[in-house]
């Protein structure tokens, strides 16, 4: 299970503080050796940072790439995911973020989406698949664009789920040969509208509840104000 693993906290480039694992939109310029067709290489790429120790990069394993939506409590997240064997990577995206919908519209227009999983000690995993906007949850969640408070609720709920390592409780397998998931990771898709979240994590020995509980407590104590150093 996820809780047997050591927490992976990527560092923010500007502050060097541990971050809720981030995702972001980029371009194929970051992946010059991609063999995707030219029309696909014009699309935005949704990349995220993950822990390779909890994701077997054996490409001979059965794979699934999907998208959807999950209720997290006070907010619902758009989800994009890669499953390889018994392990899943999730990107959690804010439905109240116009930058997210701008990319979704580009993907829908070309009927193709592109995800890139980055790891600190392994090559990136770049995957594309067919994409369409028929998912009913996507159409309904577009209404969140008019809700001025939605982004704050999304950041709070998504960060809590990621840091407390609870995505494995929410996720289910899309591969029949692997009905039980082993590891589930998630990142928070950040844009100029949806900011990332820095977390101060005690680098000493964790409490009896473990590092995940310690980090979750730090977030809740800090009231989840994005990009503000926690003291």
N, C-alpha and C positions, 0 to 999 in steps of 0.2 A: 504494500500500500504506500501511498505518497508519504505518510507520516513517518515512515522508517528512514526517509532520506534527509540529508542535510539541506537546509534552505539555501537557495541560490538567489543572491541579491546583486543584480548588475549595478554598477556605479554610474551616477550622473556625471557627464563629461565636465560640466561647468562647476559643480559644487563638490564632486567626489563623494557625495552622500549615497547610501544605498537607496535604490529606487524600487517601487513596485515594478516588476518586469514590464518594459514598455514595448509598444508596437507603434508603427508609423507608416505613412505612405512615402514611397520613394519611386525611382525610375529604374529602367533596365541599365542605365549607365553604371549602376552598382554591380551589375552582373554581366560584364562584357563577353563572357564565354558562353552565355546562354545559347541554346540551339532552337529556341522558340522562333516561329515564323516572324517575319518583319512586321506584320500588322499587329501581332501580339506584343512585340517589343516596344510599341508605342503606348501601351497601357500603363497606368499606375500599378505599382507592386505594393502589396500590404506585407510588410515584414515585421517580425517580432523576435525578441531575444529569449532563449530558453536554455535549459540545463540538459546537456547531452547525456549526463549520467542517468537521467530518467527517461531517455528516449533512444531506443535501439534504431540506429540508422541503417540497418540491413534492408536494402531496397528489394530484396527477394521476398520480404514479408508482404502479405496482403495489405492494400492501402485503400483509404477512402478520403475524399475531400468533400466537405459540405458546408452548408450555411443554414442559419435559422435564427431563432430568438429564444431567450431564456429569461424567466422572471427571477429577479434576485432579491426581491423584498419590496422596497419602495420604488424601484425602477426596473425596467426590463432592458436587457442588452441585446444588440444584434451580435450574432456569433458567426465566426468563420473558423473552420477546424481542419486539421490533418490528423488522421489516424493511421498509424503504421503498426500492424500487429496489435498488441494489447495496450499500446500507449497513444495518448491523444494530446495534441497541442491546440489551444484555443486562442483566438483573438477576440477580445470583448470590445465592441464599438458602441459609441454613444448615439442613439437614434435621434437625439436633439442637435446633432452636430451637422451643419450644412456641408462641411468638407467631406464627411463620410458619405453623404448622399451624392455629392458631386462625383466621387469615384464610383459608387455603385451604379450611377447612371451611365458612366463611361463603360463599365463592364457590361451592363445590360445591352448597350447599343452594339457592342461587338460580340455579345453572347459568350464572353470569356472572362474569367477572374484569375488573378495570379497572387499566390501567397509565397512568402519566403521566410523560412525559419533559420535564424542565425544562432550559432553556438560559439562559446568562447574558445573551444578547443577542437572544433571539427568544421569541415566545410559546410557552407549553407545548403539548405534543401529548398530548391525552387520548384514549385508545382503550379500548373495551370489546369483549369477544367472548365467545362461548359457552365454558363451562368445565365439565369433568367430571374425576372422579378415577379414570378407568379406566387411566391411564398406569401400566404395571406397575412402572416405576422409582419412582414416587411411593409406591406401597403398600409396596415393599421398604424404601425409605429412611426410612419412618416409624419403623423399628426403631432408627434412630440416636438417638432421643430418650432411650434408656436408657444411652447411651455418654457418660460424663463427660469423656472426653478428645477427643471428636469436634469440639467447637466450636473448640478451639485449633488442631487440624489444619486445619479448614475455613478459619479466618481466615488462617492461614499460606499455604495453597495458593491461595486465592482472591485474596489480596492480591498474591502473586507473579505470578499469571497476568495480573492487571489492570495492575500497574505495569510488567511486562516487555512488555506489549502483545501477549501471545501468544494472545489470544482468536481473532484472525483465523486462527491455525493450526488451532484446534479447530472453529470454526464452519463451517457449510455453508449454502448458499442454499436457501430454501424457495420461490423464485420462478423458474420455468423460463426466463423472459425474461432473467434475470440470474444465470446459472450461476456466474459469478465474482464474489466479493465484493470491494468496494473498501476500505471501512473498517468495522471492528468495534470497538465500545466496550463497556465493561462497568462496572457499579457494584456495590458490596458492600452488601447489604441489612443495615442495622444495627437492632438493637432493644435493649432493656435486657438481653437475654441475649447478643446478639452485638454486641460493641462495634466502633466504627469504628477505623481505623488512621491515625495521623498520620505523615507522612514529612517529614524534613528534606531539601529539595532544594536543591542549590547554585544560587543565582540568578545566578552568574557564567557564564562560557562552559562548555559541556559538554565532557566528555572526548572523545577521538577515537571512543569507542564510542557516543556520543550520549546524550541526556537520559534516554531510557528505561532504558538500561543503568545509568546513574548512579543513578537512583531505585531500580532493583531491587537494586543493590548496597547502597544505604543501608538498605533494608528488611532484607536478609539480615544486615547487620552489627548492626542493632538487635535481632535475634532476634525481631522481630515481636511485641513485647509491646504489646497494644492500648492506645491512649490514654495512652501514656507519652511525654513529650517525648524526642526523640532528640538526643543530643549526641555 
